[in-house]
Amino acid sequence: METNRKKISLNLAMLLIALFIAAGAIAVYVQYDKRQKYISASEKAFANNETYVTSVFDRIESNLAKIRERESMIHKSFGAPENYSGLAPTERIQHEIDFIDHLLSENNFLIAELQLQLNDKDMRLKGFEGTVKEMKSRIDKYQQEVNLLIAEREALLQDLNESVQYGQMLSEKAETLAHEVYVKSSEIEEHKRLLAQKEADLHKAYYIVGSYKSLRDLDILQKEGGLLGINRVKTLASDPNTDLFHEIDTRNVTKIPVVANRWEIITGQDPESYEPQNINDRTEWIQITDPEKFWKKTKLLVIVVPENALSELASSR
């Protein structure tokens, strides 16, 4: 009986030991499984974070490349096709500076996000801290360059404003000079016209050929002196109407038509200043050989011919 009790107690003890061992094994397995899942989840999270950080780095690098490109465009005076050629120089520069500011702001935001990731996530991300700091330093450097570009833009604006003002001043001065030149040119042209008119007036002369009767009737000639109508001489009337004469330029006209066998110059031109040109005993014209002497006494020339010579003179003209 006692032996049976001992045997049962031993079996129970062994059963309990087996149960404890099984429970321990189960607990160990559960802990192991949890650890494996945790390790797997951690590695996955790290991989995701690593992918995220890499993508952020790529994005920051892309933004920095764009900043360098825009900065190069500014220094090259917008020589590239994307230079917004429709804008004024200051507007183009401001456009590029605004775009660089936008990229710098985006990079600062991305770095701030990375720093939160480093503070909140697995410590293995601490390996990126050096890269983040380097990028932050580079961004700060670009920020300084952007500030310089803004200062240069302000200086350029000032120069442009001064250039515009100077250009307006030059334009006004040019308009004033142009007006003065126009006035002076007009005065010179008027002076030339007056000189030409005076020159023409100085060389203007008048002649008429006709019978005494016709010239008398026109109040060009009259007879004076003598006794009882005898030995009276033909003279030029006072202030004859020059509209009845032929007007000539003494510089150009040196021949006066006569077409008469007999003729007489009433106005007293110097005989040494002209020569008759005869054909078959008829004087066709008189040739003025010395115009200055010929017209020195008077600018009027009156030639009296016989009455029947007038028709011949008319037909010869």
Backbone hydrogen bonds, N-H to C=O, Kabsch-Sander energy under -0.5 kcal/mol:
donor,donor_aa,acceptor,acceptor_aa,energy
5,R,1,M,-2.2
6,K,2,E,-2.2
7,K,3,T,-2.1
8,I,4,N,-2.8
9,S,5,R,-2.9
10,L,6,K,-2.4
11,N,7,K,-2.1
12,L,8,I,-2.8
13,A,9,S,-2.6
14,M,10,L,-2.7
15,L,11,N,-2.7
16,L,12,L,-3.0
17,I,13,A,-2.7
18,A,14,M,-2.6
19,L,15,L,-2.8
20,F,16,L,-3.1
21,I,17,I,-2.8
22,A,18,A,-2.9
23,A,19,L,-3.2
24,G,20,F,-2.8
25,A,21,I,-2.8
26,I,22,A,-2.9
27,A,23,A,-2.7
28,V,24,G,-3.1
29,Y,25,A,-2.8
30,V,26,I,-3.1
31,Q,27,A,-2.8
32,Y,28,V,-2.9
33,D,29,Y,-3.4
34,K,30,V,-2.7
35,R,31,Q,-2.8
36,Q,32,Y,-2.9
37,K,33,D,-2.8
38,Y,34,K,-2.8
39,I,35,R,-3.3
40,S,36,Q,-3.1
41,A,37,K,-3.1
42,S,38,Y,-3.1
43,E,39,I,-3.0
44,K,40,S,-2.5
45,A,41,A,-3.0
46,F,42,S,-3.1
47,A,43,E,-2.8
48,N,44,K,-2.9
49,N,45,A,-3.2
50,E,46,F,-3.4
51,T,47,A,-2.7
52,Y,48,N,-2.9
53,V,49,N,-3.3
54,T,50,E,-2.6
55,S,51,T,-2.6
56,V,52,Y,-2.5
57,F,53,V,-2.9
58,D,54,T,-2.6
59,R,55,S,-2.3
60,I,56,V,-2.8
61,E,57,F,-3.0
62,S,58,D,-2.6
63,N,59,R,-2.4
64,L,60,I,-2.7
65,A,61,E,-2.4
66,K,62,S,-2.3
67,I,63,N,-2.4
68,R,64,L,-2.5
69,E,65,A,-2.3
70,R,66,K,-2.9
71,E,67,I,-2.9
72,S,68,R,-2.4
73,M,69,E,-2.2
74,I,70,R,-2.1
75,H,71,E,-2.2
76,K,72,S,-1.9
77,S,74,I,-1.4
78,F,73,M,-3.4
83,N,80,A,-0.6
83,N,81,P,-0.9
87,L,84,Y,-2.6
92,R,88,A,-2.5
93,I,89,P,-2.4
94,Q,90,T,-2.4
95,H,91,E,-2.3
96,E,92,R,-2.2
97,I,93,I,-2.5
98,D,94,Q,-2.6
99,F,95,H,-2.0
100,I,96,E,-2.4
101,D,97,I,-2.6
102,H,98,D,-2.1
103,L,99,F,-2.2
104,L,100,I,-2.6
105,S,101,D,-2.5
106,E,102,H,-2.3
107,N,103,L,-2.4
108,N,104,L,-2.5
109,F,105,S,-2.1
110,L,106,E,-2.4
111,I,107,N,-2.6
112,A,108,N,-2.1
113,E,109,F,-2.2
114,L,110,L,-2.2
115,Q,111,I,-2.5
116,L,112,A,-1.8
117,Q,113,E,-2.2
118,L,114,L,-2.6
119,N,115,Q,-1.9
120,D,116,L,-2.3
121,K,117,Q,-2.5
125,L,122,D,-2.0
126,K,123,M,-2.0
127,G,124,R,-1.3
128,F,125,L,-2.4
129,E,126,K,-1.6
132,V,128,F,-2.6
133,K,129,E,-2.8
134,E,130,G,-2.2
135,M,131,T,-2.7
136,K,132,V,-2.8
137,S,133,K,-2.4
138,R,134,E,-2.4
139,I,135,M,-2.9
140,D,136,K,-2.4
141,K,137,S,-2.0
142,Y,138,R,-2.4
143,Q,139,I,-2.4
144,Q,140,D,-2.0
145,E,141,K,-2.0
146,V,142,Y,-2.7
147,N,143,Q,-2.2
148,L,144,Q,-2.1
149,L,145,E,-2.5
150,I,146,V,-2.6
151,A,147,N,-2.3
152,E,148,L,-2.8
153,R,149,L,-2.6
154,E,150,I,-2.4
155,A,151,A,-2.3
156,L,152,E,-2.8
157,L,153,R,-2.9
158,Q,154,E,-2.3
159,D,155,A,-2.7
160,L,156,L,-3.1
161,N,157,L,-2.8
162,E,158,Q,-2.6
163,S,159,D,-2.7
164,V,160,L,-3.0
165,Q,161,N,-2.7
166,Y,162,E,-2.8
167,G,163,S,-3.1
168,Q,164,V,-2.7
169,M,165,Q,-2.5
170,L,166,Y,-2.8
171,S,167,G,-2.7
172,E,168,Q,-2.8
173,K,169,M,-2.6
174,A,170,L,-3.1
175,E,171,S,-2.6
176,T,172,E,-2.6
177,L,173,K,-3.0
178,A,174,A,-3.0
179,H,175,E,-2.5
180,E,176,T,-2.7
181,V,177,L,-3.2
182,Y,178,A,-2.6
183,V,179,H,-2.9
184,K,180,E,-3.2
185,S,181,V,-3.2
186,S,182,Y,-2.7
187,E,183,V,-2.7
188,I,184,K,-3.0
189,E,185,S,-3.1
190,E,186,S,-2.6
191,H,187,E,-2.7
192,K,188,I,-3.1
193,R,189,E,-2.7
194,L,190,E,-2.8
195,L,191,H,-2.8
196,A,192,K,-3.1
197,Q,193,R,-2.8
198,K,194,L,-3.1
199,E,195,L,-3.1
200,A,196,A,-2.8
201,D,197,Q,-2.9
202,L,198,K,-2.6
203,H,199,E,-1.3
204,K,201,D,-1.1
205,A,248,I,-2.2
206,Y,299,K,-3.0
207,Y,246,H,-1.9
208,I,301,L,-2.1
210,G,303,I,-2.4
215,L,211,S,-2.3
216,R,212,Y,-2.8
217,D,213,K,-2.6
218,L,214,S,-1.0
219,D,216,R,-2.2
220,I,215,L,-2.8
221,L,215,L,-1.1
222,Q,235,T,-2.3
224,E,233,V,-2.5
227,L,230,I,-1.6
230,I,227,L,-1.6
232,R,229,G,-0.5
233,V,224,E,-3.0
235,T,222,Q,-3.7
237,A,220,I,-3.1
242,T,240,P,-0.8
244,L,241,N,-1.6
245,F,242,T,-1.5
246,H,207,Y,-3.1
247,E,245,F,-0.6
248,I,205,A,-2.7
250,T,203,H,-3.2
250,T,248,I,-0.6
252,N,249,D,-1.8
253,V,249,D,-2.7
254,T,252,N,-0.6
256,I,286,I,-2.0
258,V,284,E,-2.8
259,V,283,T,-0.9
260,A,283,T,-1.8
264,E,304,V,-1.8
266,I,264,E,-0.7
266,I,302,V,-2.6
267,T,302,V,-0.7
273,S,270,D,-2.2
274,Y,271,P,-1.0
275,E,287,Q,-2.3
277,Q,285,W,-3.0
278,N,276,P,-0.7
279,I,282,R,-3.0
282,R,279,I,-1.1
283,T,260,A,-1.9
284,E,277,Q,-2.6
284,E,282,R,-0.7
285,W,277,Q,-1.2
286,I,256,I,-2.3
287,Q,275,E,-3.6
288,I,254,T,-3.2
288,I,286,I,-0.6
289,T,273,S,-1.8
289,T,287,Q,-0.7
290,D,273,S,-1.9
294,F,290,D,-2.9
295,W,291,P,-2.3
296,K,293,K,-0.7
297,K,293,K,-0.5
301,L,206,Y,-2.2
303,I,208,I,-2.5
304,V,264,E,-3.1
305,V,210,G,-1.5
309,A,306,P,-1.2
310,L,307,E,-1.3
312,E,308,N,-0.6
313,L,309,A,-2.2
314,A,310,L,-2.4
315,S,311,S,-2.1
316,S,312,E,-1.2
317,R,313,L,-0.6
317,R,314,A,-0.8
